[in-house]
């Protein structure tokens, strides 16, 4: 089956001038153990229509040994794919289940600290078997609780039962009494479930908003323009006849509320009071984590107006790339793509290629793992941009952005060149230990990313491109007071991309001929929109001159934009945090073999129009390159301007290492004894030696006072704690 799920669901669901601009200036990511293409690269292969049991069989045929934690993680990802598209909620699910699995594993380790459930077990003959059983019972109970009301429940609950039966466990055993691994797992589940009811998420009322109210009336995207906009700096809800969420679930009301604007109140994993600021707006105090400061506003200030408009205008120009028939070809291999150091705010304009797309990354001369050059891959820009927009959008049947990175993690751990060494050094861990440690680090990071990103979204309440572009188009152009439709809050004119329709340009044979009768309005060269797609199996909307008031992101007509504020980009925060964690976890910034890949087959991959026109293979040398590509995809997809992107990336750069270091503290027992660096239960010379080594190497595990800075204060705090000894 190719792609018509979303369409079926929709049917069922029933006064100063602005500064002048220089014009010169799968589903996606579901990763099962892929087929090995070579000794150096492996392709992510989606098997979205297969049951977990079938996939386990495929994995066994490939000779890949999966731990029980991995089996349950795959079921969790499948559950997310079938649930409502709620990145915040599912980040929390990923973290809470990761903590449960870690706590079950750590219950049988004397030194390791536990996260939510504090209980140590003894007198166990077979520790490995006990851990597997405790993890399974914990996950079974938690998943049944968390997905009880999910659209996925009817399909997933039998899968949970099937896995328990395959493992030889009795699902009817609900006992929480005694020292059996099953009882321990049930107690861990009980702890996690109770914790979730008091962590600030409002789970008991289905995560409903408590205070947030949108300022702007809804945008009706099926009608021209944005005539009802009250404040062009604030978020605007959408009103659709049918709304189908990003996971493909119909919302019949057609008027989705802002998802999780108060998520800043949720209990984090690694973050503490030093990471949060309290801001007042609309009579409410908002918790804002890793506050990046305000986005650019349109307010009559020249610098602010310029940044606001420049970003949304770039979304328009990149929309002109979404057609393979234009003939523009690009090299998307690591030979040309990637290796893009992040800019300062002052360098923002030079970082992005405003007219041609992409960023200032120059790629890599050689694959550092193989010592050989990367092979070029020349493809139509229109195919590349469309595949990116869909692959990283996490549309129908997706595990949402945080789960997407769990799929990337699975792809990496399945790779034949992955050696199972934690941080790329030391002993090779058994698969279960590696999995539970990597899940806690990544799950904690995704959870903190969601809290941070949505706390910013909730407080700043910033609009999406579809609202801004249509608003500016309604006002007119702001480039030339002598031209028609001048308005200071209008859009800048960019020849060949954004123009005023005139009698001359609308004359027979001219570029705006088909827009005759709209003289004085703004025309843009962009993706023509869903009305040009009658049959998604065969049609391509293409690019052409359209009225700016009718501009549409590269999205389904039943979706348009995610139901929450734009600033900051959640994709940018999630992806950069995950990239940092993956680099630390594996001990290398590079994918195994120096290459990560995903195949998008010709005329099969795209969901709501036909394409790509040729086979496309997305390729990344590093985890950061994949993250950067994620961010660029949201601009091509019409979901974010640059102002949403870069602050999110910088937030992720902080959140990822912070979460990874916190996870290591649990692994080493440093939560209960901050100076027992060799995790032997004693404080002695060996701990001093390891602390000095960590401090000298700028390892954040030596950040004793947890202020994200390694300095003399950490040395003094270590000495003080050392003198006190372990509890």
LUMKE-232025 format. One record per residue (C-alpha): x, y, z; residue in one letter. Coordinates in steps of 0.05 Angstrom, whole numbers, plus 32768, in hexadecimal, padded with zeros to 4 digits. Example, Ala and Ser with C-alpha at 12.3 -4.5 7.8 and 13.67 -1.06 7.14 Angstrom:
% LUMKE-232025
80F67FA6809CA
81117FEB808FS
% end
This chain:
% LUMKE-232025
800080008000X
801C80437FECX
7FFE807F800CX
7FB4808E800FX
7FA980848059X
7FA480CD806AX
7F7180DB8034X
7F4480A2804AX
7F4980BB8092X
7F358100807DX
7EF880E68059X
7EE580BE8094X
7EF280F480C5X
7EBF811580A3X
8051843B80B6X
8098842F809FX
80A984078062X
80CA83C4806EX
811383BC805DX
812283AA8015X
813A83648007X
817583527FDBX
815D831E7FABX
81A483077F9EX
81A982EF7FDFX
80A4808D8087X
807C807D808BX
80B880A58096X
80EE808F80C5X
80D1805080E0X
8110802980E6X
81127FDF80ECX
81537FB980E2X
81627FCD809BX
81837FA68064X
81CE7FAB8063X
81E47FCE8023X
822E7FC88030X
825E7FC3806AX
825C800D8072X
821380218069X
81CF8008807BX
818C80218064X
815180318091X
811980058077X
80D28015808DX
80A47FDB8099X
8069800380B2X
80337FD280A0X
80527F9680C1X
80427F7F8107X
80777F80813DX
80787F34813CX
80867F3380F0X
80BE7F6580FAX
80DD7F3B8131X
80DE7F028100X
81007F2D80CBX
81347F4380FEX
81427EFA8112X
814C7EE880C8X
817F7F2080C3X
81A57F0380FEX
819D7F41812AX
81957F348174X
81647F628195X
815C7F6B81DFX
81197F688203X
811E7FB3820DX
81237FBD81C2X
80E67F9181B6X
80BD7FBB81E6X
80D97FFB81C8X
80C17FE58183X
807C7FD8819FX
807C801D81C0X
808F803D817DX
80578017815AX
8027802F8190X
803D80778184X
8034806E8139X
7FEC805B8143X
7FDC80908178X
7FCB80D98171X
80058105815AX
801C8122819CX
8068812B819EX
8066814481E5X
803E810A8200X
806780D781DBX
80A980F681F0X
809080EB8236X
807C80A48226X
80C180968209X
80E280B28248X
80B48090827BX
80BA804C825AX
810680558253X
810A8066829DX
80E0802882ADX
810D7FFB8285X
814B801982A4X
812E801482EAX
811F7FCA82DFX
81667FBE82C6X
81867FE782FEX
815E7FC38334X
818F7F8B832AX
81CD7FB7832DX
81E97FCE8371X
8209800E8358X
81DB802A8323X
81A7805D8338X
815E80588324X
813480908308X
80EB8087831EX
80E680458343X
8117803C837CX
811F7FF3838DX
815A7FC3838DX
81527F778384X
817E7F4083A0X
81827EF483A2X
81787EED8357X
81987EB18336X
818F7EC882EEX
81967F1482EBX
818F7F17829FX
814D7EF1829FX
81337F1982DAX
81417F5B82B7X
811E7F448278X
80E17F2F829FX
80DD7F6E82C9X
80E57F9A828CX
80AE7F748267X
807B7F78829FX
808A7FC282AAX
80837FD28260X
80457FA88257X
80207FCC828FX
80388011827BX
8026800A8231X
7FE17FEF8241X
7FD6802B826FX
7FF280608241X
7FD080488201X
7F8E8031821EX
7F66806781FAX
7F93806A81BCX
7F79805B8176X
7FB380298175X
7F99800181B1X
7F707FD08187X
7FAE7FBD8160X
7FE47FC48194X
7FC67FA281D1X
7FC87F5E81AEX
80117F6D819CX
80227F7A81E5X
80027F3781F7X
80257F1381BFX
806A7F2B81D4X
805D7F17821DX
80477ED28205X
80847ECB81D8X
80B07EDB8214X
808B7EA9823FX
806C7EDA8270X
80267ED7828DX
80007F17827FX
7FCE7F0882B5X
80047F0E82EAX
7FF57F528308X
80147F45834CX
803E7F7C836BX
80517F5183A8X
80927F2D83B2X
80D77F2B8392X
80C67F0D834FX
80DB7F348311X
80937F3682FBX
807E7F57833CX
80B77F888336X
80A27F9A82F0X
805B7FA48306X
80737FD1833FX
809E7FFA830FX
8062800382E1X
80388018831CX
806D804C8330X
8072806882E9X
8027806C82E0X
801E80908322X
805880BF8312X
803880D082D0X
7FF880E582F3X
801D8119831BX
8054813282EDX
8031817182D5X
801981548292X
7FD0815182A5X
7FCD8109828CX
7F8F80FA82B6X
7F68812B828AX
7F8781158249X
7FBC814C824BX
7F8881838242X
7F9E81CC8243X
7F8F81F08284X
7F98823A8275X
7FAE8245822DX
7F80826981FDX
7F92827F81B6X
7F9382C981A9X
7F8382C5815EX
7F4382A98140X
7F4E826C8114X
7F6A826E80CEX
7F3E824E8099X
7F7282368067X
7F3E821F8034X
7F2D8269802BX
7F5C829F8010X
7F8882C9803DX
7F8782D48087X
7F54830B8092X
7F4682FE80DCX
7F8D830180F7X
7F90832D8135X
7FDA83278147X
800C83108111X
803D82FD8148X
801182CA816BX
7FFC8283815AX
7FBC82788133X
7F9382378136X
7F78821780F7X
7F31820680E6X
7F2981CE80B4X
7EEC81A5809FX
7F15816780B0X
7F56816880D7X
7F82812B80D1X
7FBB812D8103X
8003811F80F2X
7FFA80D58102X
7FBF80CF80D3X
7F8780D08107X
7F4980F880F3X
7F32812E8124X
7EEA813A810DX
7EE2817E812FX
7F16819A8100X
7F2E81CC8133X
7F6A81B08159X
7F7F81D38198X
7FC781E881A7X
7FEC81A981BCX
800E81AE8200X
801981FA8208X
802381EE8253X
805581B5824CX
808981DF8270X
806781C882B0X
8078817F82A5X
80AF816082D0X
80EF815982A8X
8126812582A7X
8168814B82ABX
8154819482ADX
815281BB82EFX
814282018308X
817F821E82E6X
8160820D82A2X
811C822F82ACX
8104827682AAX
80BF828E82C0X
809B82BE8292X
805882E18299X
802682E78260X
7FDA82EF825EX
7FD682EA82AAX
7FFA82A782ACX
8041829582C2X
80638268828FX
809E823B829CX
80CE82448261X
81078212825DX
81488225823AX
812782668225X
8145827C81E2X
812582C181E5X
80EF82DE81BAX
80E782D0816FX
80E6830A813DX
80A68332813EX
8084835F810BX
807B839E8133X
809583D9810BX
80DC83D18122X
810783CB80E2X
8137839580FAX
80FF836B8119X
80D2837480DCX
810A836180ADX
811B831F80D2X
80D1830D80D8X
80C48317808EX
810682FC8075X
80F882B98096X
80B282AF807CX
80C682C88037X
80FB82918037X
80C5825E8044X
80A482788005X
80E282747FDAX
80F2822D7FF2X
80AA821A7FE1X
80BE82277F98X
80EE81EC7F9CX
80B881B77FA5X
80B3819F7F5DX
80E4816E7F3DX
80D081887EF9X
80F781C97F03X
813681A47EEEX
816181BD7F27X
819181857F3DX
81B781817F7FX
81E981527FA0X
81CA81397FE1X
8204810C7FF6X
8232811B8030X
826581307FFBX
823E81717FF6X
82098171802DX
821681788078X
824F819080A2X
822D81D380B0X
824481F780EFX
820B821D810DX
820A82698104X
820082A18134X
81C082CB812EX
81E982FE8107X
81FD82C780D5X
81B782AD80CCX
81AC82C98086X
81ED82AD806BX
81E18269808CX
81A4825A8061X
81A5825D8015X
816782878010X
8158827D7FC6X
817782397FB7X
816882137FF8X
819581F1802AX
81CB820E8056X
8215821F8054X
822C81D88062X
826381C08032X
826181768040X
829E8149804BX
82DB813A8021X
82DE80F28038X
82B880C08062X
82E380C080A2X
82D2807880B0X
82E4805B806CX
831680908056X
82F280938012X
82CB80CD7FF3X
828080CC7FF8X
825F80BA7FB6X
823580F47F99X
81EA80EB7F93X
81CC811C7F61X
818181237F65X
814A81567F54X
8145818B7F89X
80F981847F87X
80FD813B7F99X
813081467FD0X
8109817F7FF1X
80C781587FEEX
80E58118800AX
810681408042X
80C581628053X
80A081208059X
80D780F58079X
80E4812480B2X
809C813D80B8X
808980FC80DBX
804580F780BAX
801480BD80BAX
802C807D80DBX
806780A280FAX
8083809C813FX
808680E98145X
80CA810E8146X
80E480F38189X
80D180AC8176X
80F180B78132X
813480BE8155X
8128807E817BX
8120805E8137X
8163807D8122X
818180608162X
8167801B814FX
818480238109X
81C880338128X
81C87FFA815AX
81B47FC98123X
81ED7FDF80F7X
82247FAB80EDX
82597FDE80FFX
82397FF18141X
82647FD18178X
82397FDA81B6X
826D800281DDX
824E80388208X
8269807B81F1X
8293805481BFX
82C5803B81F3X
82CD80068228X
82AD7FC18229X
82787FAB81F8X
82357FAD821CX
82027F768214X
81C77F8E81EAX
81987F968224X
81C77FC3824CX
81D77FED820FX
818E7FF581FEX
817580098242X
81AD803B824AX
81A480598205X
8158805D820FX
815E80828250X
818F80B58233X
816780C081F3X
812380BB8214X
813680ED824AX
8152811C8215X
8114811881EAX
80E881258227X
81108162823CX
8110817A81F4X
80C4817781F2X
80BE819C8234X
80EE81D2821DX
80D381DB81D6X
808A81DC81EBX
8097820A8225X
80B3823B81F3X
8079822E81C3X
8046823981FAX
8064827A8214X
8078829C81D3X
803A828281AFX
80588291816AX
803482898128X
8040825880EEX
8055826B80A7X
8010825E808AX
7FF4829480B8X
802D82C680ADX
803382BF8061X
7FE882C58056X
7FE583008086X
801C83268062X
7FFF8315801EX
7FBC83338034X
7FE083738047X
800683778005X
804F83877FF5X
807E83B1801FX
80B883BA7FEEX
80A283F77FC5X
8070842D7FD9X
806A843E7F8FX
805083F97F7DX
800983E07F88X
7FF383C17FCAX
802883E17FF5X
802383D58040X
805A83D78074X
80448394808FX
80418374804AX
80738344802BX
80B483558007X
80B6834D7FBCX
80EA831E7FA1X
80EE831A7F55X
80DB82D57F3AX
80C182BF7F7FX
809382F47F9DX
807383287F6FX
803883577F67X
800783427F32X
7FFF83797EFEX
7FD883807EBEX
801983747E99X
802D83357EC0X
7FE683197EB8X
7FE383257E6DX
7FDC82E97E3EX
801C82C17E3BX
803982E27E7AX
804C82C07EBBX
800D82D67EE1X
7FDD82CA7EA7X
7FB482987ECFX
7FAC82CB7F07X
7F8982FE7EDBX
7F5783257F06X
7F8583257F43X
7FAD83637F30X
7FCB83847F6DX
7FCE83447F94X
800E831F7FA7X
802382E37F7EX
805882B17F95X
807C82797F70X
806F823E7F9FX
805381F87FA6X
800E81FE7F89X
7FEA81DA7FC1X
7FBC819E7FCDX
7F8581B57F9EX
7FB281A07F65X
7FB581587F7FX
7F7881307F6BX
7F9980EB7F6FX
7FD480E97F9FX
7FEB80A97F7DX
7FFA80CD7F3CX
7FF581187F44X
802B814B7F54X
801481917F66X
805481B07F4CX
806B81F87F53X
804D82357F32X
8035827C7F3DX
7FFC827D7F6FX
7FDB82B27F99X
800182BB7FD9X
7FBF82BF7FFFX
7FB582757FEBX
7FFA825C7FFEX
7FFB8217801DX
803481F48042X
804C81B28023X
801A818B804CX
7FD881658048X
7F9981908040X
7F7F816E807EX
7FBB818380A8X
7FDC81C4808FX
800781D180CCX
801281B18111X
7FE081C98146X
801181EF8171X
803D822D816CX
80788230813EX
80AF824D816AX
80D982278178X
80DC81ED8147X
80D181AC816EX
80F381868137X
813181B1813EX
813481A7818AX
8125815C8188X
8155814E8150X
819081768168X
8189815B81AFX
818581148192X
81C1811F8166X
81EA813681A1X
81D480F981CAX
81E280C98191X
822880E58188X
823780DE81D2X
8217809A81D7X
823E807C819DX
827E80A281A9X
827D80BF8163X
825880F6813EX
825480C88101X
8222809380F0X
8240804D80EFX
826B804680B2X
8268809280A9X
8224808F8087X
81DB808A809BX
81A7807F8064X
815D807D8055X
813F80688013X
8102808B7FF5X
80ED80627FB8X
80D680827F78X
808B80927F75X
807F806E7FB7X
809980977FF0X
807180D87FEEX
802D80D5800EX
8000810C7FF3X
801C81147FADX
804380E77F7FX
808E80E07F86X
80C780E37F8BX
80D480E17F40X
811280B77F4CX
812E808C7F84X
814980B97FBBX
817780A37FF3X
817E80D4802DX
81C580D18047X
81E780EE8085X
822F80E9809BX
8221810080E2X
81E781028112X
81EB814E8111X
81E4814C80C5X
81A3812580CCX
818C81578100X
819D819280D3X
81778171809AX
813B816980C8X
813B81B480D5X
814181C6808BX
81088197807AX
80D881C080A4X
80E881FE807BX
80DC81D9803AX
809D81BD8058X
808382038067X
807E81F580B2X
80B6822180CEX
80DD825F80BCX
8127826480CFX
8116828A810EX
80F5824B812AX
812E821F8115X
81718237812EX
815C82478176X
81408200817AX
818281E28162X
81A882098197X
817881F281CCX
818381AA81B7X
81CE81B381BBX
81C681C18205X
818D81918215X
81AD815381F5X
81EF8152821CX
81CB8166825BX
819D812A8256X
81D580FB8244X
81FF81108280X
81C3810782ADX
81B880C18293X
820280B182A0X
81F980C782E8X
81C4809182F0X
81F0805E82CEX
822B806D82FDX
82028076833CX
821680C08340X
81CF80D58351X
81D380B48395X
821E80BF839EX
823880F88373X
828280E6837FX
8282809A8374X
829E80A0832EX
82B180578326X
826D803F8340X
8289800E8373X
8263802983AFX
82A2804783CFX
82C4808B83CEX
830F808583C5X
834B8098839BX
832D8077835DX
82F280A78360X
832180E38365X
834980C9832AX
830B80C082FFX
82EF81048312X
833181268300X
8333810182BEX
82EB811482AEX
82F7815D82C1X
833781608298X
83138145825BX
82D981768263X
82AA813C826EX
826881588289X
8263811E82BAX
8294814882E3X
8260818082E8X
825381718331X
822881AE833EX
820081A282FFX
820681E982E3X
821D81D2829EX
826181F382AAX
82A181D082BEX
82C881FD82ECX
82EA8202832FX
82A682008352X
829E81B8833BX
82E281A78359X
82CF81C5839DX
828B81A3839CX
82AC8161838CX
82DC816883C6X
82A3817983F5X
8278813F83DEX
82B4811083E1X
82C281238429X
827A8112843AX
827F80CE8419X
824680A683FBX
8204809F8420X
% end
